Amino acid sequence: MRQPAILAAAALALAACASDAPPQAPLARAEQAIRSAEGVGAAQAAPLPLRIAQERLAAARSADDEARSRRLADEAVASAELAQAQAQAARSQQSLADLRRSAAGQSEATTRPGSPQ
């Protein structure tokens, strides 16, 4: 009877420790989010939110207070995710425009007099 209680207490203690992320984890998440945004072309398609993310990450690294560092890192993640979404949207818009041009070209080719139908 006593052993299950000890195991339960140990499990709760481990869970409590696991929920408190180490200080470097928010910074690592922000760095990864920025790399992901850069990887999809955010530097060209969404430079402002990408720059804000980079600035927030730099501020998080130099913050004296851990809570402030976490908040700034979270803001960096949010800005990087916005930059990534804007870059992906720009890429999708470009693909759509390319498809429309291609479809318009094919439509013209099939409606010309003397073209095989």
Backbone as CSV, one residue per row, in Angstrom:
resi,resn,N_x,N_y,N_z,CA_x,CA_y,CA_z,C_x,C_y,C_z
1,MET,0.827,-1.193,0.000,0.000,0.000,0.000,0.867,1.251,0.000
2,ARG,1.970,1.184,0.715,2.815,2.362,0.824,3.596,2.621,-0.471
3,GLN,3.998,1.560,-1.168,4.778,1.711,-2.386,3.992,2.445,-3.486
4,PRO,2.714,2.145,-3.738,1.977,2.903,-4.753,1.885,4.391,-4.413
5,ALA,1.762,4.721,-3.140,1.687,6.125,-2.747,3.010,6.829,-3.034
6,ILE,4.109,6.145,-2.775,5.424,6.724,-3.050,5.613,6.909,-4.551
7,LEU,5.194,5.912,-5.334,5.304,6.016,-6.787,4.452,7.160,-7.328
8,ALA,3.259,7.315,-6.783,2.380,8.402,-7.216,2.994,9.757,-6.876
9,ALA,3.567,9.871,-5.685,4.201,11.128,-5.290,5.407,11.425,-6.180
10,ALA,6.172,10.403,-6.507,7.331,10.594,-7.385,6.888,11.017,-8.783
11,ALA,5.821,10.405,-9.270,5.304,10.768,-10.595,4.825,12.213,-10.615
12,LEU,4.149,12.636,-9.554,3.691,14.023,-9.476,4.869,14.994,-9.420
13,ALA,5.885,14.630,-8.679,7.062,15.491,-8.578,7.758,15.622,-9.932
14,LEU,7.865,14.510,-10.653,8.472,14.559,-11.980,7.636,15.388,-12.944
15,ALA,6.334,15.252,-12.878,5.449,16.029,-13.751,5.579,17.516,-13.457
16,ALA,5.688,17.866,-12.202,5.836,19.276,-11.833,7.152,19.835,-12.359
17,CYS,8.202,19.056,-12.281,9.496,19.505,-12.795,9.474,19.613,-14.315
18,ALA,8.803,18.699,-14.970,8.763,18.694,-16.429,7.984,19.876,-16.978
19,SER,7.002,20.362,-16.247,6.194,21.465,-16.761,6.923,22.802,-16.700
20,ASP,7.970,22.888,-15.908,8.737,24.124,-15.821,9.894,24.033,-16.810
21,ALA,9.705,24.614,-18.005,10.703,24.515,-19.062,11.972,25.264,-18.671
22,PRO,13.105,24.727,-19.057,14.352,25.429,-18.768,14.403,26.753,-19.521
23,PRO,15.163,27.715,-19.036,15.197,29.044,-19.651,15.604,29.028,-21.123
24,GLN,16.415,28.080,-21.536,16.876,28.046,-22.922,15.809,27.552,-23.894
25,ALA,14.811,26.841,-23.424,13.794,26.282,-24.316,13.034,27.357,-25.094
26,PRO,12.566,28.435,-24.473,11.871,29.467,-25.261,12.780,30.108,-26.310
27,LEU,14.036,30.297,-25.975,14.976,30.874,-26.934,15.190,29.924,-28.107
28,ALA,15.302,28.646,-27.818,15.483,27.656,-28.882,14.262,27.603,-29.792
29,ARG,13.063,27.689,-29.197,11.837,27.699,-30.013,11.816,28.923,-30.923
30,ALA,12.210,30.065,-30.399,12.234,31.294,-31.199,13.259,31.186,-32.325
31,GLU,14.428,30.653,-32.018,15.454,30.478,-33.052,14.951,29.563,-34.159
32,GLN,14.294,28.471,-33.785,13.773,27.524,-34.773,12.678,28.166,-35.614
33,ALA,11.803,28.935,-34.991,10.724,29.599,-35.730,11.296,30.594,-36.737
34,ILE,12.334,31.303,-36.351,12.975,32.262,-37.264,13.635,31.526,-38.423
35,ARG,14.334,30.428,-38.136,14.955,29.640,-39.214,13.897,29.110,-40.180
36,SER,12.773,28.661,-39.645,11.693,28.155,-40.500,11.148,29.256,-41.399
37,ALA,10.964,30.439,-40.831,10.463,31.569,-41.621,11.463,31.944,-42.712
38,GLU,12.732,31.967,-42.361,13.757,32.286,-43.357,13.783,31.232,-44.457
39,GLY,13.527,29.991,-44.072,13.554,28.884,-45.027,12.480,28.951,-46.096
40,VAL,11.388,29.637,-45.825,10.317,29.754,-46.821,10.336,31.109,-47.516
41,GLY,11.402,31.871,-47.326,11.553,33.126,-48.046,10.971,34.348,-47.369
42,ALA,10.852,34.325,-46.063,10.272,35.465,-45.347,11.136,36.717,-45.450
43,ALA,12.431,36.567,-45.659,13.295,37.748,-45.766,12.869,38.629,-46.935
44,GLN,12.365,38.009,-48.003,11.907,38.776,-49.157,10.410,39.074,-49.074
45,ALA,9.617,38.088,-48.664,8.157,38.219,-48.713,7.560,38.893,-47.480
46,ALA,8.218,38.788,-46.338,7.676,39.340,-45.086,8.809,39.873,-44.215
47,PRO,9.543,40.869,-44.707,10.722,41.326,-43.966,10.411,41.979,-42.622
48,LEU,9.288,42.680,-42.510,8.995,43.381,-41.255,8.739,42.414,-40.098
49,PRO,7.808,41.459,-40.208,7.624,40.555,-39.067,8.858,39.701,-38.782
50,LEU,9.634,39.386,-39.818,10.862,38.629,-39.587,11.857,39.469,-38.791
51,ARG,12.000,40.745,-39.159,12.916,41.623,-38.420,12.455,41.797,-36.978
52,ILE,11.148,41.943,-36.775,10.617,42.069,-35.411,10.942,40.814,-34.612
53,ALA,10.783,39.646,-35.230,11.106,38.388,-34.544,12.572,38.358,-34.138
54,GLN,13.444,38.772,-35.036,14.877,38.781,-34.734,15.205,39.767,-33.612
55,GLU,14.548,40.919,-33.635,14.776,41.913,-32.576,14.280,41.406,-31.226
56,ARG,13.111,40.754,-31.218,12.572,40.217,-29.963,13.477,39.114,-29.413
57,LEU,14.011,38.297,-30.300,14.922,37.240,-29.857,16.185,37.850,-29.254
58,ALA,16.730,38.859,-29.892,17.926,39.519,-29.347,17.626,40.123,-27.980
59,ALA,16.457,40.739,-27.836,16.072,41.319,-26.546,15.872,40.228,-25.503
60,ALA,15.309,39.093,-25.916,15.102,37.978,-24.978,16.437,37.442,-24.476
61,ARG,17.402,37.372,-25.358,18.734,36.886,-24.961,19.400,37.806,-23.948
62,SER,19.152,39.098,-24.068,19.835,40.047,-23.178,18.997,40.457,-21.969
63,ALA,17.778,39.942,-21.862,16.910,40.307,-20.734,17.494,39.787,-19.423
64,ASP,17.405,40.617,-18.387,17.905,40.231,-17.066,16.915,39.349,-16.327
65,ASP,15.649,39.541,-16.587,14.585,38.833,-15.888,14.125,37.638,-16.731
66,GLU,14.028,36.467,-16.111,13.631,35.260,-16.843,12.221,35.375,-17.414
67,ALA,11.307,35.958,-16.661,9.930,36.103,-17.150,9.896,37.010,-18.377
68,ARG,10.651,38.087,-18.338,10.712,38.995,-19.496,11.345,38.286,-20.693
69,SER,12.371,37.506,-20.438,13.029,36.762,-21.508,12.055,35.795,-22.173
70,ARG,11.280,35.083,-21.365,10.283,34.149,-21.914,9.230,34.891,-22.736
71,ARG,8.762,36.025,-22.221,7.732,36.785,-22.935,8.263,37.269,-24.275
72,LEU,9.476,37.800,-24.279,10.072,38.280,-25.524,10.323,37.133,-26.502
73,ALA,10.738,35.989,-25.984,10.937,34.825,-26.853,9.610,34.373,-27.450
74,ASP,8.543,34.397,-26.651,7.215,34.046,-27.167,6.775,35.033,-28.247
75,GLU,7.062,36.313,-28.047,6.740,37.320,-29.060,7.550,37.074,-30.331
76,ALA,8.793,36.658,-30.171,9.628,36.346,-31.335,9.041,35.181,-32.120
77,VAL,8.568,34.163,-31.408,7.939,33.015,-32.075,6.708,33.470,-32.846
78,ALA,5.865,34.273,-32.214,4.642,34.739,-32.873,4.969,35.555,-34.124
79,SER,5.938,36.434,-34.041,6.321,37.244,-35.202,6.929,36.383,-36.304
80,ALA,7.731,35.410,-35.923,8.327,34.515,-36.921,7.256,33.670,-37.602
81,GLU,6.272,33.212,-36.828,5.182,32.437,-37.427,4.355,33.300,-38.372
82,LEU,4.159,34.568,-38.024,3.464,35.491,-38.921,4.269,35.673,-40.207
83,ALA,5.563,35.872,-40.087,6.419,36.029,-41.265,6.356,34.787,-42.145
84,GLN,6.380,33.625,-41.520,6.311,32.377,-42.281,4.974,32.267,-43.008
85,ALA,3.887,32.582,-42.331,2.561,32.509,-42.950,2.448,33.498,-44.107
86,GLN,2.971,34.703,-43.933,2.915,35.693,-45.011,3.754,35.248,-46.205
87,ALA,4.906,34.656,-45.948,5.749,34.172,-47.043,5.067,33.028,-47.784
88,GLN,4.443,32.126,-47.042,3.735,31.021,-47.686,2.532,31.530,-48.475
89,ALA,1.845,32.535,-47.959,0.710,33.120,-48.678,1.189,33.782,-49.968
90,ALA,2.307,34.478,-49.909,2.855,35.115,-51.110,3.228,34.063,-52.145
91,ARG,3.806,32.967,-51.687,4.166,31.879,-52.599,2.911,31.272,-53.224
92,SER,1.875,31.095,-52.434,0.612,30.553,-52.948,-0.019,31.500,-53.961
93,GLN,0.012,32.794,-53.670,-0.531,33.786,-54.603,0.235,33.752,-55.927
94,GLN,1.542,33.614,-55.856,2.347,33.545,-57.077,2.014,32.288,-57.873
95,SER,1.843,31.172,-57.189,1.474,29.927,-57.868,0.114,30.055,-58.532
96,LEU,-0.826,30.670,-57.843,-2.159,30.875,-58.403,-2.091,31.762,-59.642
97,ALA,-1.325,32.831,-59.575,-1.181,33.721,-60.731,-0.549,32.978,-61.908
98,ASP,0.448,32.144,-61.630,1.083,31.356,-62.690,0.089,30.392,-63.326
99,LEU,-0.719,29.731,-62.504,-1.728,28.802,-63.024,-2.761,29.524,-63.875
100,ARG,-3.179,30.689,-63.439,-4.166,31.455,-64.208,-3.596,31.874,-65.563
101,ARG,-2.330,32.314,-65.568,-1.706,32.685,-66.840,-1.612,31.478,-67.764
102,SER,-1.242,30.356,-67.205,-1.132,29.135,-67.996,-2.490,28.723,-68.555
103,ALA,-3.507,28.783,-67.724,-4.855,28.421,-68.174,-5.351,29.393,-69.234
104,ALA,-5.056,30.668,-69.072,-5.471,31.660,-70.063,-4.765,31.405,-71.392
105,GLY,-3.507,31.043,-71.347,-2.761,30.732,-72.565,-3.315,29.513,-73.268
106,GLN,-3.696,28.495,-72.523,-4.280,27.294,-73.118,-5.650,27.594,-73.697
107,SER,-6.409,28.429,-73.023,-7.739,28.796,-73.503,-7.637,29.552,-74.819
108,GLU,-6.680,30.464,-74.924,-6.483,31.207,-76.169,-6.090,30.272,-77.300
109,ALA,-5.254,29.301,-77.013,-4.796,28.373,-78.042,-5.946,27.527,-78.576
110,THR,-6.893,27.175,-77.751,-8.004,26.326,-78.202,-9.113,27.116,-78.862
111,THR,-9.147,28.425,-78.709,-10.219,29.219,-79.315,-9.773,29.934,-80.580
112,ARG,-8.520,29.805,-80.993,-8.049,30.424,-82.231,-8.668,29.706,-83.430
113,PRO,-9.011,30.478,-84.460,-9.527,29.831,-85.677,-8.453,28.937,-86.289
114,GLY,-8.862,27.773,-86.704,-7.945,26.841,-87.337,-7.170,25.983,-86.368
115,SER,-7.373,26.162,-85.076,-6.660,25.316,-84.121,-7.420,24.011,-83.955
116,PRO,-6.698,22.903,-83.800,-7.371,21.599,-83.649,-8.189,21.551,-82.367
117,GLN,-9.374,20.977,-82.485,-10.249,20.898,-81.317,-10.565,19.496,-80.942
